[in-house]
Structures are given as structure tokens and as C-alpha cells.
Amino acid sequence: MNDYLKNEMKSVALSMFRKNFFGIFHGSISARIEKDQFIINKKNAIFDNLENRDFIKLYSKKDYRWNEASMDADIHLNIYKNISEAKYIAYVMPPFTTSYALTHQSIKPLDYFGYKIIKEIWVYDPKQFDDWYERADIEIYNYMKKILQT
């Protein structure tokens, strides 16, 4: 099962990289494998050429493996812990969408399927960027929970 998930995540990561969602070293992708376990890319994973060794299995209880994991691992953990429906997570920053989001409050897909399925994505304003990574793991899942409840 883990090899299957890793292969699927490699395929998705390559596709997202080619569409400019991932930078070479920026972003993260994970899959929940059990209630308290997930697979995530390691630090410095190169998204256009992921291999099995670029993934690591983490448990919700932190141990030495967390030192090798993506710096976004806490964000993924808090989403998995607090949103039981979450099965996969991709934390990406496509540059054109990110720059668009700096001056808009929402993003509306212009393609037919994007509009039919998503309709609109509200942009979260993290306010100050200086301490974003200290707050991101809590704020992201709180925002997602709020959206899921509406």
C-alpha cells in the first residue's frame, strides 16, 4: 500500500510541478495511511523527480523522523488530526495564483469544470508574514474547518 501511495504521489507531484504549482524545493505532498500516520515528502525533495526514498512515514507522535520531513509536516499533521475526511494534502504556491491572491479576496476558476466543481476559492490573509510558519499549522486547519462548516 505504501509503495502504491508513493507512486501516486510521485505522479501527482510531477504533474503539479510541470504546471508550476511546486517550485523545485518548495511545497509538500502527503497521504494519510492510518488515523495517526501519513507519508510526506522529505526536506529538499525535488518535485520533478521524486523517488521512494524522498518520502518518509510520520506518526502523530513526533520522533527523530520528523527531522527529515518537509518543513510543512506540522501543517499536514494538524489537518489530518482535525479534519477526519482529509486523505491527501498538497501544500503548493503557484506563482501566478499567489500573486493574483495578493490583490484579490477570492479566485474564481474560468474553465468549465473548475467553475462547476469549485465555483470560488476564498483567499486567506495571514496578515504578517514574519511569523507565518510559527502560526500556519494552526491557522490553516482552523480556516479549513470554518469553510467546511459553512
C-alpha positions as CSV (number, residue, x, y, z in Angstrom):
1,M,0.0,0.0,0.0
2,N,2.8,2.5,0.9
3,D,4.5,1.9,-2.5
4,Y,1.2,2.4,-4.3
5,L,0.6,5.7,-2.5
6,K,4.2,6.8,-3.1
7,N,3.9,6.1,-6.8
8,E,0.6,8.0,-7.0
9,M,2.1,10.9,-5.1
10,K,5.1,10.9,-7.4
11,S,2.9,11.1,-10.4
12,V,0.7,13.9,-9.0
13,A,3.8,15.8,-7.9
14,L,5.4,15.6,-11.3
15,S,2.1,16.8,-12.9
16,M,1.8,19.7,-10.4
17,F,5.5,20.6,-10.9
18,R,5.0,20.8,-14.7
19,K,2.0,23.1,-14.2
20,N,4.1,25.3,-11.9
21,F,2.3,24.5,-8.7
22,F,5.5,23.3,-7.0
23,G,8.9,25.0,-7.1
24,I,11.9,22.8,-7.2
25,F,12.2,22.7,-3.4
26,H,9.1,24.4,-2.2
27,G,5.8,22.7,-1.4
28,S,4.8,19.4,0.1
29,I,2.6,16.5,-0.6
30,S,1.3,13.8,1.7
31,A,-1.2,10.9,2.1
32,R,-2.8,9.6,5.2
33,I,-2.2,5.9,5.7
34,E,-3.9,5.5,9.1
35,K,-5.6,7.6,11.7
36,D,-2.2,8.7,13.2
37,Q,0.2,8.0,10.3
38,F,0.9,9.7,7.0
39,I,3.5,9.7,4.3
40,I,5.1,13.1,3.3
41,N,8.0,14.2,1.2
42,K,11.3,14.8,2.9
43,K,13.1,18.2,3.1
44,N,14.8,19.1,-0.2
45,A,12.8,16.7,-2.2
46,I,13.0,17.6,-5.9
47,F,9.4,17.5,-7.1
48,D,10.0,16.8,-10.8
49,N,12.0,13.7,-9.9
50,L,10.6,12.2,-6.7
51,E,11.8,8.7,-5.7
52,N,10.6,6.4,-3.0
53,R,13.5,7.5,-0.8
54,D,12.1,11.1,-0.9
55,F,9.2,10.1,1.3
56,I,9.0,9.4,4.9
57,K,6.3,7.9,7.1
58,L,5.4,10.0,10.1
59,Y,3.3,9.3,13.2
60,S,1.4,11.9,15.0
61,K,3.7,11.5,18.0
62,K,6.9,13.3,16.9
63,D,10.2,11.3,16.8
64,Y,13.5,11.5,15.1
65,R,11.9,11.0,11.6
66,W,10.3,14.5,11.8
67,N,13.8,16.0,11.4
68,E,14.0,14.6,7.8
69,A,10.4,15.6,6.9
70,S,9.2,18.6,4.9
71,M,9.1,21.8,6.9
72,D,5.3,21.7,6.2
73,A,4.8,18.4,8.2
74,D,3.2,20.2,11.1
75,I,0.6,21.8,8.8
76,H,-0.2,18.3,7.3
77,L,-0.4,16.8,10.8
78,N,-2.9,19.3,12.1
79,I,-5.1,19.0,9.1
80,Y,-5.1,15.2,9.4
81,K,-5.7,15.4,13.2
82,N,-8.6,17.8,12.9
83,I,-10.3,17.1,9.6
84,S,-11.1,13.4,9.5
85,E,-12.1,13.5,5.9
86,A,-8.7,14.6,4.7
87,K,-6.9,11.8,2.9
88,Y,-4.3,13.7,0.8
89,I,-2.7,17.2,1.1
90,A,-0.7,19.2,-1.4
91,Y,0.7,22.4,0.0
92,V,1.6,24.5,-3.1
93,M,2.2,28.0,-4.1
94,P,1.7,28.5,-7.8
95,P,3.3,31.9,-8.5
96,F,0.6,33.4,-10.8
97,T,-2.2,32.4,-8.4
98,T,-0.2,33.5,-5.4
99,S,0.4,37.0,-6.9
100,Y,-3.2,37.2,-8.0
101,A,-4.3,36.4,-4.5
102,L,-2.2,39.3,-3.1
103,T,-4.7,41.8,-4.6
104,H,-7.9,39.8,-4.7
105,Q,-10.2,38.3,-2.0
106,S,-11.2,35.2,-4.0
107,I,-10.3,33.2,-7.0
108,K,-12.9,32.0,-9.5
109,P,-11.9,29.3,-12.0
110,L,-12.5,30.4,-15.6
111,D,-12.7,26.9,-17.0
112,Y,-16.0,25.0,-17.2
113,F,-15.1,22.1,-14.8
114,G,-13.2,24.3,-12.4
115,Y,-16.2,26.6,-12.1
116,K,-18.7,23.8,-11.9
117,I,-16.8,21.9,-9.1
118,I,-15.1,24.7,-7.2
119,K,-17.0,27.9,-8.1
120,E,-14.9,30.1,-5.9
121,I,-11.9,29.9,-3.6
122,W,-11.6,32.4,-0.8
123,V,-8.1,33.8,-0.2
124,Y,-6.9,33.6,3.4
125,D,-4.9,36.7,4.6
126,P,-2.2,35.6,7.0
127,K,-1.7,39.3,7.9
128,Q,2.0,39.4,8.8
129,F,4.5,37.1,7.1
130,D,7.3,37.4,9.6
131,D,6.0,34.6,11.8
132,W,3.7,32.8,9.4
133,Y,5.5,29.4,9.7
134,E,5.0,29.5,13.5
135,R,1.3,30.1,13.0
136,A,0.5,28.2,9.8
137,D,-0.1,24.7,11.2
138,I,-2.9,26.0,13.4
139,E,-4.4,28.8,11.3
140,I,-4.7,26.7,8.1
141,Y,-6.7,23.9,9.6
142,N,-8.8,26.4,11.6
143,Y,-9.6,28.2,8.3
144,M,-10.4,24.9,6.5
145,K,-12.7,23.8,9.4
146,K,-14.5,27.1,9.2
147,I,-15.0,26.7,5.4
148,L,-16.2,23.1,5.7
149,Q,-18.8,24.2,8.3
150,T,-20.4,26.8,6.0
